[in-house]
Amino acid sequence: MAIVNTRQGLKEYALRNLGAPVLEINVDDDQLEDRIDEALEYWRLYHHEGVEKFYLKHQLKASTLTLVDAIADTFEFNNVIVGQTSGARAMVATQIDKKSSGTELLIKQVEGTFVSGETIVTEGVVPVLSAILAQNPLTLNELDNKYIEVDDWIYGVTRMLPFAGTQTSKSIFDLQYQLRLNDLYDLTSTSIIYYKQVMSHLSLLDLELNGKPMFRFNRLQNRLYPDINWEVDVLPGGYVVIECYRALNPAEFPKVYNEPWLKHYVTALFKRSWGTNLKKFQGVQLPGGVTIDGQGLYQESIQEIKELEDELINKQAPLEFFLG
C-alpha cells in the first residue's frame, strides 16, 4: 500500500484508485478539495484516532483600557473609574503577573462601553485622577466576558481542574494539614491502608463541600462557559487547566493522511462527486458505442460510503463522555 503523508498525496492516491491517469476523472480540483475537508471532518468527529486527549492551560486575564498618555500606573487598585461621555464604569484591577503600566490600564467589573477620546475620572477618590482614552480603547477579556475562548481544534471538553481560588497554601488549621501532620509522620512505619482511607475520606469531603467546577461547552461556539463566581473563585491573571479532546492537525501530524479508513473514505467521496457530475450526461453514447453510466457510478459510491460510515460508527472503540 502506498505511503501517503501530504494532502496532495492523498488526493493523487484516491484518483489513482479510481483509474487515473488511465481514465479521465471528471471532477474539478475545488470539488476534490471540498471532499477531502469533508472526509477529515467526519474522521475527526467519529474516529477514535481523530482526536487526542489534551490539557489546555489558559490564563484568565483582566480587561484593559488603552490611554493616550502613559499614566496607567497612577490609578490605584480598586479605584472606580467612570467615562464622562459614555457613563461606563469599571474598577481598576491588577493581575498576579502584572499591574497597570504605560498606556494599558487593567480593569474589571465593566458596566457599559467606554468610547474613544472620552475622559475617564476616578470616583470617590481625592484628588480625582483623569485620563483620555485612545482609539478603540476597551478590550474585554475573560473576567468580564465570563467565558474562555478556545480554538477550532478543540472538539470536546471532559472536565476543568479545580480552581485554586485565592488560597495558595494550606493553613495549619486545614483538615488535610492536621491529618497528615498527626497521622502520616512516617509512611515507612505506617500502614499505607490508613493513608488510602484518609485520602478517600478527604476526597469525599471535598466533593460534598466544594464540588467540581461545572461548565458548558459547544464546539460550534468556540467558547467554554465555567459556571463559577468570577469575583471569588478565580484570581486575575491566574490559570485554569482544561482537560479536553483536540483534533489532530494533519500539518503537524502528516501520518493522518495515511490512515487506511480515511484513504478509502476520500476515494469513495471522489467517486460520488464523479458520479454526480456524470449523471447529467446519463445515456449519452460516446464514439465506439460506449454509454455513460453516471447513475451506476453514483449508486456504487453511495453504498461504499454507507459501509465505511457504518464501520466507523459501530466498530470503533468508544471514547469517554465529553461536552462538545
N, C-alpha and C positions, 0 to 999 in steps of 0.2 A: 504494500500500500504506500502511495506517495506521501512523503512528509510535507506538510503544509505549515508554514509559520508566518505568513503575511495575509492581509486581506486580499491582495491581488492574487496570491497563490490559491486561496480558497475559491475565488471566482473562476480561475482557469481550471482548477480541478473539477468543479461542478460542470463547466462547459464541456470538458473532455468526456466526462461521464455521459453526457447527452449526445455525444457524437462529433463534437468539434475536434479538429478543423475539417474532418471529412464531410460533415454536414454543416450547413449554414443554420445557426441558431438565431431565429428571427425575434430577438429581444433586444431592446435598447439598453445601453450601458446604465442609464439612470434607473431603469427598471431593475436591473441586476443589483445595483447598489441598495435600492429600497428593499429587495428581498433579503439581502444579507443583514441589513439592520433589523428587519422583521424576525429573522431566524435568531439573531443574537439576543434580542429582547425576550423571545419565547424561551430560549435556553436559560437565560438568567432567572426567569420567573419560576421555572419548574424543575430544572436540572440541579441535583444536589451539588454538583461541582461548579455551578454558575455563580455562586456567591461564596464568600469566606467569612468566618467569624472575625470580628474586628473590634478593638477597643479604641473608641474615638475620644480624645481629650479636647475639651472646648473651654475657652476662657469666657467667663461671664463679665462683660465689660459695662461700665457706666456710659451714659450718653455724653455727648460733647457739644459745646458751643464754640464756634470759631470767632475770635475777636479781631478787630482791626489792629489794635495795639497789643504788644506783648506784656500784658499786665495781669494775666490769669492768676498768677501766684499771690496777688494781693487780696483775693477773695478768700475768706475764712471758711473752713469746713463747717457744714450745716447752715451757712447763711442762706436765706431765701432770697432769690432774685426774681424781679418782675420786669417784663418788657413794657416800656412806657407806651408803645404804639399798639402792640398786639394784646397786652394784658396777660400774656402767657406767664406761667410761674414754674419755678423749679428750685431744687435745693442743691447747693454746692456739695459735691461728693469727692471722695478720694478712693483710690484703689490700693490693694495691698502691695502692688508692684510699682505704683507711680502716683504722683499728685498733679494738680493743675499746674501748668507751666507754659511760658511763652504766650501764644495766642490760643491755646487749647484749654478751655475751662471744662472740667469734669462736672457733670450734673446728674441728678436722678429725680424721680417723682415728678416728671414733666407733666404739666397741665396746659393744654393749648399748644399753639405753634408760634415760635419766635420767627420774626420776619427780618429780611436783610436790611441793614442800615439803621435799625432802630437802636435806641439806647436802653441798656438794662441797668437797673439800680437795685441795691440790696434793701431789703425791707426790715425795719425794726433794728437797724444797726447804726450806731453813731460813731464816727461820721459816715454818711452814706457813700458807698463806693459806686462808681458808674463806669460803663464801657460801651463802646459802639460795636455792633455785630457786623461781621463781614458778609459777603455774598453767600447765599445758601448756608447759613450758619449752623443749623441744627442737624445732628446725626444721632438718631435713636439707636441704641444698642440693646442687649439682652435684658438689662434691668428694667427698662421701660417698655420694650416690646412684649415682654413676658413669654418669649419663645426663643428657641435656639435654631438658627439656620444650619441646615445640613446640605451636603452636595447631592447631585443626581445619582451618585454611585451607591448611596445608602438605600437599600431595599426593605429593610425591616429592623426594628428595634426590639430587643428582648428584655432589657432592664436598664435602669440607671443605678449606678453605685451610690450608696447613701451620701448625702451632703455632709460636709464636715461642720457646717454651721459656724458659729463664732468661737467655739471652744477648740483650741488647737492642742491641748494636752489634758491628761487625766488629773483630776483633783485627788488629793489623798483621801477625801471622803467619798470618792466614787466607788460604787459597788464592786466593779471589776478590780479596781486597785486593791481594795481591802481583802477580797477573796484570794487574790494571787499573793498578796503580801503575807497573809497569815497562814495560808494552807499550801502554797506551792513554792515554798522556800528552796526546795531541792528535789527536782524531778528524778534524780538518780536514786533517791532513797524513798520516794513516794510513789504509790501506785498510779500509773497513768489512767487507770479506770476512773479514779475520782476526778482527775483533771478533765476527762472527757465529759463526765456528768456535769461538772461545774460549767463548762463552756456551752453545753447544750442548754442548761438552765438559763444562762445569761442570754443566749441567742433567743430563747423563747420570750424572756422578759423584754428584750429589745424589740422583738416583733410585735408584742402585745401593747407595749407602752409608746413606741415610736413609729412602728410600721415601716413600710418600704416606700421610697419615692414613687408616686403614681405619675403617669404621663399619658399623653395622647399623641399619636403619630400616624400620618398618612403620607406615603412617599410622593404622591402627586402634589403635595403642598410644599415639600422640602422644608418642613418646619416640625420641630419637636416641642410640644407644649407640656412642660412639667407642671403638675398640679401641686404647687407649693406656695408658701408665704414668702414672696420675694423680698420682703423687708427684713425677715428674721432668719430664714433658712440658708441664705447664701451671703457670701462676702463679695463686695465689688472687686473685680479683678481675680477672684478665685476660679478654680477649675472644677468641672464636672466630668466624670468618665462615663461614657455611654457604651454599653455592650450592644453591638448591632451586627447586621449582616450586610457586607459590602459586595457589590457586583465586581467580578473580575474585569479589569481593563485589558483588552487584548493588546493594546500598545505596550503595556507593561509586562504582560504575560502572554507572549505570542503562541505558546502551546495551545491556547484556546482554539485557534484556527484548525488545529489538527485533531480535535475531539471527534471521534467517529460518528456519533449521533448527529452532531452539528453539520458535518460534511454531507451526510445523507439527506438531512432536512433541507439544507441550502439547495442541493441538487433537485429535490422534489419541488421546491418553490420555483426554481428556474423553469422546470418543466411545466408547471402550472401557468406561468406567465407566457411561455412559448405557446402552449395550447390555447390560451385566451386570445393571443394575437392571431393565431391561425384559424380560429373558429369563424372569423369574419370572411374567410375565403373557403368555407366549407363546401365541398362538392366541386370546386374548380378543378378542371383537368389540365394537367401540365403536359408539355411535349413528351411523347413516348407513352401516353396513356396513364400516367401516374395521377392519382386523385389525392388531393389534400384532405387529411382526416384530423383536423384540429380538435374536434369534439372527442374523438377517441383518446388523443394525447392528453386532453384536459381531464377526462374521467380517470385515466390511469394515474395521473398525478394526484388527484383528489384522494384516491384510495391509498396511495403511498403516504401522503401527508397524514391521513387519518390513522394509519397503522403506526407511524412514527410518534405521533402525539399520544396515542394510547399507550405505547411502550414507555414513553417518558413519564406520564402522569401516574400510571398504575403499577409500574415496576421499579420505580426509584425508591431509594431509602428516604424515609421522611425526615425532615428537619424538625427541630423543636419549635414550639409555637412562638410567633413573634407578631408585633404590630407593624403593618407596612402596606 
